[in-house]
């Protein structure tokens, strides 16, 4: 008797990449009864067993991720050149989620769904045929009518000039000090008191206890810096601002998130949709990605139930234009960032700022936010876009 090993190659959906967007979408396909008869393949080159990133987000009350967040804060601090304030942010909390905790929780959930298969394989390309997409990996080829891709070739961002491309780039040190130097109840959201050197530069501090915290040097600018520049800035901040001379570095993190209003949907088709950062799901004006991805995933699930072509998902809205104007300003003169954010936090409550960045404000609230920023900057940017 001859036995044949059947290897499934055809699926209803294929998800490329098991990051935040891929795992959230796979979980939705597994937990929503509407998709129980749909077969799903999730592909990633990595087993997702390391803590390769940290996500932070603000949220009202309890949320879907509270069981796996590692720390939350009820206060944030903002410091500019001439304005400094500590803010209570209730009903919001600022929350931190380690990548490894998210991966472990979601992969465990996905493993329990009978309709989802996870394959650790290197994705190398895909071919969009008329009725299906062929996905090519080092382990073989797979087919599906619809593919969701979180892998993106960023060269196309720099091959166009219509939309400016900035980057949120950073290096952070997780440190443990010999003596207490942190207030564990207060996160430093933006500290612009450091030298700007013609850019938009700030320190970002997340304290976990009186002696443990993340100190991160962050820029919103077009170009990255030599690694030693970030680390020297962190070292100086710990010494001068935190008044800390003895500490050990427990862990380091680094990242680079594109900040652009580039039309990511131009890479989509009726059968292929780019998701996550590759789909432009990061908030262009801030680089915040996690909760934006969560919201976009929920919108996508609703959209899929309407059986429309993937190319028609996620049209532009007014917030896209607000982001575009800010990026135009910072791209033309990157030194203006400190004044813009200082005016914003001086003229608006953090609760309204969070609501605006979550794209939940009404027009009246939009105008309140906009009026707190330097009007001449945005008026000129709008004029240049229109004419």
C-alpha positions, 0 to 999 in steps of 0.5 A: 500500500502506498501512502501520499502525504497531502500538503495543502497549497490552496487557501482562502486567505494568505497573510504574509508577516506575523507582526501586529497587523498579521496576527491581529488579522489572523486572530479575527479570521479565527475568532469571527464565526463569519470566517469559520469555513475560510482556510487561512495561511499565516507566513513569517520567516521568524518564529516570533520568540524574541522581544524585538520591539515595544509598542505604546499607546493610549486608551480609555479604561480597560482594553483588549490588551490589558492582560498582556501589557507590562506597564501603564501610566496615569500621567505624562510630562511634556517639556519644551523650550519655554513650556513644561507641564505634568498632565493627568490624562484620565480617562486615558492611560498610557500603556506599554506592550512588549512584542514578545508578550503580544506574539506569545499570546496571539500565536497561542490563540491562533494555534487553537483555531482549526482554520488557520495554519502558521508556516515559518518560511521566508517569503520571496515574492508573489504573482497576481494572476487574474483569479488568484495570487501565487505566493512564493516562499522558500518552502514552496508556493501557495495560492489564495484569491486574496492576500494580505501583505505586511512586507513592503519595499520602501524604495518606492517611497523615495522614488516619488517626490509628491509626498515628503518622507520623514522617519521616526528613528530612535534608539532606547536603553532599558537601564537599571540605576543604583539609586532611585531616579524615576517616578514610576507613575509618570511617563515623559512623553516628549522632552524637547529641552535637549539640543535640536541641532536643526531637527525635531529631537526629543527624549522619551522616558518610560519608568517601570520603577524608581530604578528601572526605565526606558530612556529613548532618543527620538527624531522626526527627520528625513535622515538617520544618524550614526548609532553613536550619536543616539547613544551619546545623547542618551548617556548625556541625558541620563547623567545631566537630566536624570542625575544618574551616574551609576547604572547598567544597560539591561537591554537596547532597542532601535527602530525606524518608522516611515512618516509619510502620506505616500499613497500606499494603496497604489501597491494594492490590487483587487486581490492584494492588500498591504497591511500594517506599516506596509499599508500606511497604517502607521499614523503619518504625523506621529509614527504611532502604529499599534492602535491604528493597526487595531482599528484598521484591522477591525475596519478591514474585517467589516469590509471583507464581509461586503465582498468588495475588491481589496483595492477599494479599502481605506479611502483618504479622510480629512486627517490624512490632509492634516498629517500631510501639512505637518509633514510638509512643514517638517520636511521643509524646515525640520527645526520647527517641530519643537515649536509646533508640539510645544504650542500644541501641548500648551494650547490643548489638553492631552485628552483632546490631543489623544482624541485628535490623534485617534481621529475621533474629533469633530470639526469644532475640536479639529479647529481648536487643535489647529488654532493652538499650533503656529498658524503661519506654518500651516497656512503657508503649507496649505497655500503651497499644496493648493497652488 
